Amino acid sequence: MFGIGLNTLVKIGFRVSDHIIKQQEIERSRTASEKARLQAEASREKAIEENNRYRRTQLEDQIARDSVAVECPNCGASGNRIRRNSTGFCQFCGTAIQISATGSIHIANQFEKERALAAEENRQRNGAYQ
């Protein structure tokens, strides 16, 4: 007939089966490796997010400790919180308000206002509020 004996066909069948089994093991290994990589990446992203949240909370706590409630000397609005020894802005009328280290307040001059605006832009650009 074909010149191939039954034993040869059986050996070829076993080799093909072995090859298929090895390929399946390789695929399972790749799948497990990919799953582990994705889990590690998700864990890393979660840790970064938690660290950022912790840093934001620490910054917010520090700002709350260092800030005081201020009534705007221009419009009288009372919902403003500004850090001591800095210049902030009335959230209602936009007036630049400077607070000394002792807590006394006054309307900031043009130089102080520009410096506060530049500092605010820098914080926003560097993600201090994110």
N, C-alpha and C positions, 0 to 999 in steps of 0.2 A: 503494500500500500504506500504509505508515506515514508516509511523508513524510520519512524519515531516510535519507540516502544512505550508501553504503558508506564514503565518506571520513569522514563524521561519526562513524560507528560505530568506525572505526579510530582516529580522534583520541580518542574517549571511552575506548577500550580502552587506548591509550597513557597517558592521564591517570590512569586507574585503576591501571595497572601502576606508574606513577611514584609514585603515592600509597602503594601497598602497599610498594614498595621503600623509600621515605622512612620509613614507619612501622617497617619492619624495622630500618633503620639507627638510628632513635631508640631502639628497644628494645634493640638490641645496645649502644648507647652507655650506656643506663641500666644494663644488666647489668654492663658493664665498670666503670662508676662505682661501683656497689654493691659489686662485687668488690674494687675498690681501697680503698673505704672500710672494708670488713670486714678487709682485710689490714692497713691502717693501724691500725685499732682493736686487732687481735690483736698487732701489733708494739708498740703503746703499752702494752698490758696485760703483755706479756712483759718489757718494759723496767722497768715498775713492779715486777713480781715479782722480777726480778734485782736491782734496787736495794734492795728490802726484804730479800732474802736476803743481800746484801752488808752492809747495815746490821746485820742480826742477827748475822752472822759477826763483824763488827767489835765489836759489843757483847759477844758471847760471849768473844772474844779479850781484851777489856779486863777483863771480869769474871775470866777465868782468870788474868790477870797480877796483878790486885789481890786475889785471894782466896787463902786459905790452907786447908790441910786441918786440921780441928779435931776433937779428941776431945771429945765431950760431957762436961761436968763432972758432969752428973746421972746419965746411964745408961752412959757409957763408949763409946758408938757412935763409930766412927772414919770413917764415910763422909760426913761433913759438909764442905762447902766454903763459907766465908763470906768476904766482902770485908773487907779491913782497914778499920779505923775505922768499923765499922758493927755493926748488930745483926742476927743471923740466927736461924734456928730449927733445932733438931735434927730431922732428917728421920725419926727413929725415935720419940722421946718428946715432941717439940714444945717442949722447953725453949728459952727465949730466951737466946741466947749473944751476948755483946758482945765484940768484938775491937778492941783499940786499934790505933793506927797502927803501933806497934812489934811487934804480933802477940801481945801477952798477952791471955788470955781469962778471962772470968768470967761467971757467970750474971747476966743483965741484970735491973735493977730494974723495977718495974711501969711507970714512966714510959717507960723505954727500950723495953720490950716493946710498949706501946701505940703508940709512935711508929713502931716497925718494922712493926707490923701495918698502920698507916695508910699507910706508904710502899709496902708490898707491894700493898695494895688499889689504891692510885693507879697503880702500874705496870701492874697487870692491867687496870684500867679504861682506861688510855691505850694499851694494846696494846704495851707494851714487850717482851712475850714472844711476840708473834705473828710 
